[in-house]
Amino acid sequence: MTARRSRGRPPHADVLTPAEWRVVEAVRHGMSNPQIARRQGVSLDAVKFHVANALLKLGLPTRAELRRWDGVWSGSALQREPTEGAGDVTVGPLAQIARTVADIEAAKAWYREILGLDLLYAFPGMAFFRLGETRLYLQETAKAAGESILYFRVEDIHAACRELEARGVRFVSAPHMIYRHPDGAEDWMAVFRDNEDRPLALMRHAPPPADPTIRD
């Protein structure tokens, strides 16, 4: 007798599916469902479906709790690195500076052609330039902000968050991956507030795996 095949997609080895992870990372980055749908090129209903599934699987009651959930997907470069002790946390040096602009294309041309900065990569509404070991991040917004955001580099972003929270720092979002490079390297971020409630952020660049076949 032939065994009956189950319907639907096969079970995924990780706690979330790849599509759910992409949506969860965007939620942890503070994006709304419509923004996620536009950025990822999927329907709004698909985003709502993935958010609902993630909340159910993780046993979280609200979207706010999901934003502060600090899980890491099983194929992440961070999973292959040793965890540093909380007492070893050092914040800095500066990894990135963010500025808002009204017209990203005009700003991109000005910084590249007039200032001669090296454009690393760009996405709709965003551009990243090299400033030595630091990056300049330009974000197009309808209303320009008055201050730049400083992003501090850390060696272990999860340990750094735990240590700073123990010191009374309020984090807006849990560590989350904001970009995965073609070679498998990953950029991670966690946003927090200073003593005057202004935004700052931690950043971690996780290098690509030593084995180039390990990408997913």
N, C-alpha and C positions, 0 to 999 in steps of 0.2 A: 504494500500500500504506500502510495506516495505521501510524504509528509506535507502537511498544509503549510503554505508560506504565509507569514503574517503580512498584513497590509500596512501601507504607510512607509515612512522613511525608517531605515535601520537606526537602532539606538546609537547615540553619540557617546564616546568614551568620557568626555568632559562633563562638568556639571551643567554647562550651557552649550548650545549649538554655536557654530561659528557666526551665524546671522544674529543670534541673540547676544553674543559677545560684542559684536560691532555696535549694536544698539545700546547695550549697557555702558560701553565705554563713552558713547556720545552723551548718554544721560548723566554719567559721572562728570562729564566736562561741562554740564550746565545747559545743554541744548534742549530746546522744546521738541515735541513730536513733529511739528511741521518743518522745523529746521533740519531734523534728522532725516526726514523723508526727502527733502530737497538735496541735502548733502550726499546721501547714499543712493539716490535715484530709485527709491522704492515708494510704494503707496503709503499714505498716512495710516490706513487700516493695518498694513503689514507692521509698521512701527508699533502701533498700539497692541497688536497681537504678541509681538516679541517682548514688549515691556510686561504685559500681563503674564506671559509664560515665565519670564525671569523672576518676577515677584513670587509666583506660585512655587517654582522650583527651589528658590532660596528661602522661602518662608518669611518673606519681608512684607510688612503691612502697607507701606506707602512708597511712593516714588522718592520722597526725601530720604528714606532709609536706604533705598537702592543707591542713591548718589553717594552715601557715606560707606557703602559696603566695599571692603578692600580686597576682594578676591582677585586671583591671577589665573588666567587661562593656562591650561596644562601645557601648551606648546610655547609659552612665552620664554624669551631669553632670560627673564628674571628667575624662572624656575630652575635654570641650570647653573645659577650662581650661588656661592655660599652666602649665608645670611650673616651680616655683621652684627656685633653686639650693640645694644642701645647706647651703652656708655661710650662707644667709639664715634658717635655722630658728630660730624663737623659740617656746618652750613657754609657753602661757598666753595670755590669762587663764583663770580657771576656767570651764568650760562646764557641768559637771554634778556633782552629789554623789549617790551611791547609798547607800541604807539598806535593810536587810532588815526585814521585818515578818512576824508570825505570821498575821495576818488582813488581807488586802488591802482587803476591803470596809470593815471597821471603821476601818482606818488612813486609807483614802481619805475616809471621812466625817469623821474627826477633823481631818485636815489642811485639808479644804475648809471645814467648818462651824465648827470651833472656832478654827483659826488664820486662816481666811479666805483661804487660798491659792487661786490660780487654777489649776484643773485643765485642763491642755493636752489630754491624751488618755490613754486607758487601754485595756489589753488584759488578757486573762485572766492574773491573777497579777501585773500591773504597773500602775503609775500614774505619770504625769509631771506635775509642778506647776511653775509659773513662779515663779522667785525673782529678779526683775529680769532681768538678762542671763544668769542661771544657772538651770539646771533642777534640781529635786529628783526623783530616780528612786526609787520604792519598789518593792521586789521581794519577793513573798511566798515564804517558805521555811519548811521544817519546823523549822529551827533558826536562830535569828537570829545573825548574825555580830557580832563585837565592835567592828569598825571600819567607818567609812564609806570608800567608794572615791572618790577625786578624779579627775575627768576634765578634762584640760587641752586647751584649744582651740589648734589649729595651723592655719596657712594651707595647708600642703601636707603631708598626712599621710604620703604615701609618702617624700617627702624627709626628713621629720622622723624617720621610722623608720630610714632608712638612716644618718642622722647620729648618732642616739642609739646604734644598734648599733655604729657605729664607735667610740663612746666607751665601749663595754663593757656597754651596757644589754641585758638579756635580755628579748626579747619573747615572750609566750605565744602570741599569734596575729598573723597578718598583718593589714594594714588590710582591713576588710570593711564592707559596707553593712549597717546594722542597721535602717534604716527609710527608705522612700521615700514622700514626702508626695504628696498628690493633685495638687499643682501641678508635680511633677517634681523638687522639691528632694530632696536625699538627706542622711542622717546617717551618717557613717562612724566606725569605732572601731578601735583597736588596743590590746590589753592588754599591759602589761609589769610588771616587778617592780622594787621599789626595793632598796637595799643590804641590807635586812633581810628580803627576799623577800616583801614585802607588795604586793598588787596596786594598780596605778595604770593610767590609760588616757589615750590621746590621742583627741581628737574633732575631726571636721571637718564643718561644715555646708556642703554644696555647693548654691548657690542654683539655682532653676529655670532652664531654658533661656530665652533671650530670645525665641525663637520658640515660642509655646505649642503649636504642632503637633508639636514634637519631644518626645515623651514616652517612646517605646519604643526 
